[in-house]
Amino acid sequence: MPQVKEIIDLSFPWFSRFFARISLDSEDGKVLVAESQGAIVGFAKLIEFKVGSGKYGCIRWIAVHPEHRRKGIALALVKDSIENFQHEGAETVFASVRRTNKASLATFSKMRFVQMSFLDLWRLFGFRVFSFYRDIWYAPIEIVLMHDS
């Protein structure tokens, strides 16, 4: 997916690019793309996982090509991601976003995602919270968000 890799290179800091590319190349999950005039202009990497007996979804990576930002593409990708996870039977949808990514945080906020602290996640998962962090590829520079459905 050369167009998606170009979007990664234009959207993420160098450190995150490495992990975004690994995630993109992984067979785990799926990639949703947004197209305009036959070109890929945005993407979202979705992963599904289980914690205990619960099935969950996480929007792991999302980005829009700089020339196509502020047109509602990211919002549409988040909406489609939520619908995809709900169709697949996920109980809850999460997202993981860099703390400094104000645009992504605003987009997820518009779609009724709320920030989850470690204590919030502990209340949901107990000791399994560490499996949750592993499954979503959590990094300490990120914030975990949960869709408030």
C-alpha positions in Angstrom: 0.0 0.0 0.0 2.4 2.7 -1.1 -0.3 5.5 -0.8 -1.0 4.6 2.8 2.8 4.5 3.6 3.1 7.9 2.0 0.3 9.2 4.3 2.2 7.6 7.3 5.4 9.4 6.3 3.6 12.7 6.0 1.5 12.4 9.2 3.6 10.8 12.0 6.8 11.7 13.8 9.7 9.5 12.8 9.5 7.3 15.9 5.8 6.5 15.3 6.3 5.9 11.5 8.2 2.8 12.3 5.4 1.3 14.4 2.7 2.5 12.1 4.4 0.7 9.1 4.8 -2.5 11.2 1.2 -2.4 12.1 0.1 -1.7 8.5 2.1 -4.7 7.3 0.8 -7.0 10.1 -1.9 -9.5 9.2 -3.7 -8.6 12.4 -6.8 -6.4 12.0 -7.8 -4.6 8.9 -7.2 -1.3 7.2 -10.1 1.1 6.1 -9.2 3.6 3.4 -10.8 6.8 2.3 -10.6 7.5 -1.4 -11.0 10.6 -3.6 -10.8 10.5 -7.4 -9.3 7.0 -7.2 -6.5 7.9 -4.8 -6.2 6.9 -1.2 -6.4 10.0 0.9 -6.8 8.6 4.4 -6.7 5.3 6.4 -7.5 3.8 9.7 -5.9 0.6 11.1 -8.3 -1.4 13.1 -7.5 -4.3 15.5 -9.9 -6.6 17.3 -8.9 -8.3 20.5 -10.4 -10.1 23.5 -9.9 -9.4 27.2 -11.4 -12.2 29.2 -14.6 -13.1 27.5 -15.2 -9.6 26.1 -14.6 -8.7 22.4 -13.2 -5.2 21.8 -12.0 -3.0 18.9 -9.3 -0.4 18.7 -8.6 2.3 16.1 -4.8 2.0 16.3 -3.7 4.4 13.5 -5.6 7.0 11.6 -4.3 9.6 9.3 -5.3 11.8 6.3 -3.1 13.1 3.6 -2.2 16.8 4.4 -3.8 18.0 1.2 -7.1 16.5 2.2 -7.3 17.4 5.8 -10.2 19.5 7.4 -12.7 18.0 5.0 -14.3 15.5 7.3 -12.4 12.5 6.1 -11.0 11.5 9.5 -14.4 11.9 11.1 -15.9 9.6 8.4 -13.1 7.0 9.0 -13.8 7.0 12.7 -17.6 6.7 12.1 -17.0 3.8 9.7 -14.6 2.2 12.1 -17.1 2.2 14.9 -19.8 0.8 12.6 -17.4 -1.9 11.5 -16.5 -2.9 15.1 -20.2 -2.9 16.1 -21.1 -5.1 13.1 -18.3 -7.5 14.2 -19.8 -7.7 17.7 -17.3 -5.6 19.7 -18.6 -4.5 23.1 -16.6 -1.3 23.1 -14.4 0.6 20.7 -11.1 2.2 21.9 -8.6 4.4 20.3 -5.0 5.2 21.2 -3.8 8.7 20.3 -0.5 10.7 20.9 -1.1 13.2 23.8 0.1 16.0 21.6 -2.1 15.2 18.6 -4.8 17.9 19.1 -6.5 17.3 15.7 -7.0 13.6 16.4 -8.2 14.2 19.9 -10.7 16.8 18.6 -11.9 14.3 16.0 -12.4 11.5 18.5 -14.1 13.9 20.9 -16.6 14.8 18.2 -17.4 11.1 17.9 -18.1 10.8 21.6 -14.8 9.2 22.7 -13.7 10.0 26.3 -10.3 9.8 27.8 -9.6 6.8 30.0 -7.2 6.9 32.9 -5.3 3.8 34.1 -7.8 3.6 37.0 -10.8 3.7 34.6 -9.3 0.9 32.6 -8.5 -1.0 35.8 -12.2 -0.8 36.8 -13.1 -2.3 33.5 -10.5 -5.0 33.2 -8.8 -5.5 36.6 -5.5 -7.3 36.2 -6.3 -7.9 32.6 -5.6 -4.2 31.9 -2.0 -5.2 31.1 -3.3 -7.6 28.4 -5.4 -4.7 27.1 -2.3 -2.4 26.9 -0.3 -5.1 25.1 -3.1 -5.8 22.6 -3.6 -2.2 21.6 0.2 -1.6 21.3 0.0 1.1 23.9 2.9 3.5 24.3 3.4 5.9 27.3 3.2 8.9 24.9 -0.4 8.1 24.2 -3.9 8.6 25.6 -6.4 5.8 25.6 -9.9 6.8 24.5 -13.2 4.9 24.8 -16.2 5.4 22.6 -19.1 6.5 24.8 -22.0 4.6 23.1 
